[in-house]
């Protein structure tokens, strides 16, 4: 299927979902805690409801995997939806959050978009078609050495072995890098790596909707995204590391041990 015709409508859906988030941001909305999975707000539900309805006719019969409502339908094509990535930031009035949508075919991302509504920045990629930010081509950072690089890390909410492993790896990566950032929205982290603003990102035990659009953005921007062992990132991934080829190799050497 030629997916080029989906670009404009998907970008419009991302922007409209972002406006829904802004309607709630810094207002008196309901916040609830999900077991071992952070927070959920009225904004998450409102954004997801709109996105699912708006996507329904774009690819007839496509399945959907959405953070708040789970899996629906069965098809080789599947929309993977995070209606508000960075909910904890959002709930605390911190301006680092986004909407993330990807379309996968047999589990492989084909198109992906991430929208940061406060800055009105739309990151978009199509498989074999490059990555863009507001229509301008993007590339990953070219910095070759860990010692010069600013690295993003994502920590899972569950304080399990994966969490402890990330902390142990930070004890190595932190001193070897220029600086470390933990921003709290993995999808937007990926978009920032894909646009060359930051140099690398790694995390573990997050969900497919956190990574599906981001992995495509990074790959189409010239980066490499795998799990810690160098295997492809798919819906069952447990770990994630992405950067330009040089940095990816250096980080993988640490993370895989």
C-alpha positions, 0 to 999 in steps of 0.5 A: 500500500502506498502510504504517502496520502496519509501524511497530511491527514495524520499530521492534522490528527496529531495537531488536533490531538495536541490542541485537545491536550492544551485545552487541559494543560494547567487546568483542574483535570482529574489525575489517577494512578495506574498500577506500576504504570504512572499516571492517567488524566482526563486529557489522555482519555480525551485525546485517545478518543479523538485519535481513534475516531479520526483514524478509523477510516484512514486505513480501512480495517486496520487494528489499533493498539492504544495506551488507554484502551488496549488492542482492538481489531486484527489486521496486518496494519495497526495504528499504535497510539500514545495519546499523551506521552509524558503524562507525569510531566503533564500532570505536574505542569511540566512542558515536556510531553507529546502525542505519538502515532505510528502505523505498523505493517506486520509489526514494522513501523511504516509511518510515524508522527510525534507532535509537541503541541506547546512548541507546535513541532511535528516530527514525521517519518515514512519508511524509506522516505526520510524524517522531517521536523515541520517539513524540514529534513532531520538527521541524527547527531554526528558526534562520534564519542560518548565523552562529547555526548548528551544522553537521554535515559528513560526509567520505568515506573516499576522498581524491578530488575530492569530499573536497577539495571538501568541505574547500574549502567548509568554509573558507567555511562554517566561518567563517560558521557558529557551529560545525562538527561531524564526528561520523562517522555520517551517518544519525544526523547526519540524525536529529539535524537532523530532531529539531532538535538540530543545524541542518544537515548536508552530505556527499558521496560516501556511499551510499544506505543512509547517507541513505535513512531520514535524508532522509525524517526531515528532510523529514517534520520540515519540512526540505529535503534535496537535493543541492548543486545542489538536485536530489532525493536518490535512490539515485544521489545524489552530494552531500547538504545538509539544513536548514530552508528558510532555512539550506538556501538559504544552504548551497546557495548556497555548496555549488553554486558 
